[in-house]
Amino acid sequence: MEVHFLGTGAAEGWPGLFCECEMCERARVLGGKNVRTRSSIIIDGAYKVDLPPDNYLHMLRHGFSLAEVKHLFITHTHYDHFHPDDLLMRRKPFAHIRDREPLHIYGNRQVLNSVMTIVKEHPEINIVTHLAEPLKPLEADRVKALPLPADHAENQVSLLYLFEMNGKTVLHGYDSGWFPEDTWRALKGYIIDLVILDCTNGALPYVKYHMGVKGVIETRRHMLSEGIASKDTTFVATHFSHNGGLLHESLVSKLSPEGIQVAFDGLTIRL
């Protein structure tokens, strides 16, 4: 299994589109791993989580084609995670897709309502929708996916996803603050191979709706103590905001000693 981090930034990206704060100005000068587009991951080139506004850049920069994505899992409808207008590019003359397999989209009711509005007007985009509900397993070809409750949006069901494939498990754990109790209970019995966690708040101490360095470290310790993770589990922090006040090397200095990798755009984890 190969997990590729297409983007690792929060809603505004880093540097922020209009921002002139110190962290954004330094990121513009330093470049490299300090430049972060909106967050998304892709697994084995065919299973993607979220559809951010930076899809086109991601495909160019990382050499993927969205035509090869067969299953798209949406966490919630915030615009940095779900930009449905890009789905219109599946129709002719904008796209000439060789195979006739549909794109399967999984998400909450708001996600599916948005998709179906597009599908009703343009059925030729060939999309099949699936309602993702907390704690109700889904099957997507070779992948088993378990949607889990997130601590994030108050106006909709926000989801995390636990993926199982070829004997490996991956927890897509952002956007979320400290996990709800239902999520912790559901994770009991698993020993996760790759845990991806939300570090939006950086040096800030908050663990509500998003986490930062403190929350990520505490989550790892809790998972190890509960047997949800082992010494062989890979932990990765992502979804960073300039408001957290920590550039890439500063994040590494705080998280690496705790056994947590700091994601950057283009990071690939092989399990």
C-alpha positions, 0 to 999 in steps of 0.5 A: 500500500502506498499513501501519497500526501498531495497537500498538507495545508489548512483552508488558506494554504501556506502561505495564505492567499492574502496573508502577510503574517511573519509565518507566511512571509518566511514560507514564501522566502524559504519555499520547499516543505514550508509551502503547503497546498490544501490537504488530500491523500491518495492511496495506490493511485485509485482511492482518494480522500477529499477534493480540495481546490488544489486538485489540478495543481496536485495532479500536475505536481505529483503525476497522478490522473484523476481519471485513475481515481475510482473511489473518492471519500469526502470528509465534509463539505468545507470548501478546502475539502470539497470543491464539487465544481471540479467534477464537471470536468469529467464530461466531454469535451473537457475530458475523454475518459478511456474506460467507462467505470464510474467514479464512486463518491462516499460522503455525508448527506450534504456531500451527496446532495451537492453531487446529485445536483451536478449528476442530475444536470450532467448524468454523463459525468458517470458518478455513483454516490454512497452515503457514508454514515458513522460506524457503518462499514463500506466496501470499495473494491479492494478496500474496506472503509469504516467511517468514524465520527470526527470532532469538527463541524457543528452543522454536519456529520464530519467523518474520519476514515479507517481503511483496510487493504492487503492486511494493512490499516490506515487511519485518515484522522483529520479534520478533527480535534480529540476523537469522540468517544464513539471513535475511540471505542470503534478503534479498539481491536485494531492495531493501526499501521499508519495514523494520520493526525490533524496538527492545524493548531501547531504550537497552540494548545487547543484540541477542539475541532482541530489539534496541534502538536500537544494533541497529536502527541497525546493521541499517539500516547493514548493509542499506544497505551490502549493497544490501538497502535504499536511500536511499529505504527507510523504516525504522521501529522498534517493539515498545518496552518500558519496560525500555528506559528511553526514552520516545517523544521520547527514542527520536526524539532517538536514532533520527531522526538515523539516518534511522529513524522511531519508531512509535507506536500509530496510525502509518500509512505509505503506500508 
